[in-house]
Amino acid sequence: AVVSTQSTGEAVMAAGGEFGIADAGYRAIDALSSEKGYKHWHEDVRPDTTPLEAGMAWLVNPKLKTDVDFLGREALLSQKKNGLKQRLVCLKVKSPVPMVTLEAIYRNDKVCGYVRRTAYGYSVGCNVAWGYVENPAGLTLDWIRSGTYKVECMGELYDAEMTLAAPFDPKNLRVKGDYSEDYFPLSDTTKQSAHL
């Protein structure tokens, strides 16, 4: 017998109507992970990047403090000693047009990298772009934080707010069931449905 889930889907949507339920497709994975700062293999992290460059030092620092040998250990120790040349950053961009990746990132009016991944962040109300900024002379957190950023999208430059943390729930409170901090720049109706 052929079984259809259509009636189940319709029942779920009907029951959730009063709570603002809505369809969410595969692109929701990109939007939500961009807002939360969850890294994607092949975009944020690739074979040509390191955990230190991707802002994931917390994964390797404990092992680097031991004598445990592992593939890439010497490269990471060298980066810790000599500094990074590139670093993954998050940019909140108030662009009225959708971004698609590979947009140029400007720091103080000079190109310093490109966007590797982007999605519209519905919870934060803007495009959320993740990309690597580069400085051949070496990167420091002060250098990264002191810049004024813009992103080129469809031939236009848009102001961007740079952060090294996730734009939504950077302290991971929501994951722990703590809803004490509000991250929604949206309407009260949207806030109510988004809290569910």
C-alpha positions, 0 to 999 in steps of 0.5 A: 500500500502506498502511504502518503505523508501529505495528510500528516504535513497538513495536520502539523501545519494546521495545528501550528498555525496559531504559533506562526509555523512556517515551512523551512527548507534546506536553505534554512540550514545555511541561514541558521548555521551562518547566524550561529557560527557553525562552520561548514566543511568546504566553505568555512574550513577547507584543506587549505585552512587551519583550525587557528585560521578558522577561529577554532583554536579551542579544538587544538590548543589542548593537544598542543599543550601535550606531547601527543603527535598528530598530523599538522601539529608542526604547522599549527605550532609554527602558526602560533609562533609566527602568526597567522596570515588569514583569519575567518571573520563574520560580517553582518551586511545591510545589503538590500540584494542577496549575496552569493559568496566570493564578494570582496571584503574591504578593510579600510577601503582596501580589499583584504579577502573574500566571502566564502559563505553567506546567507540571510540571517532572519533572526538578526535581520541582515546578510551574514557573511563569513570570509577570510581576511588577509594581511601578508604582514601578519594578522593580530586581533587588534588589526582585525578589530580596528578596521572599518569593513565593507563588502562589495555586492553586485558592484556596490559597496555596503557597510559591514559590521565585523565580529569574530563571534556568532551574530546570534547567541554568541555565548551559547546560552540558547543551546543550554535553554537560557533565553535571558538575552534577546537577539531579535531585531524583528517585530514582536510577532516574529519574536514570539514565533521565533522563540518556539 
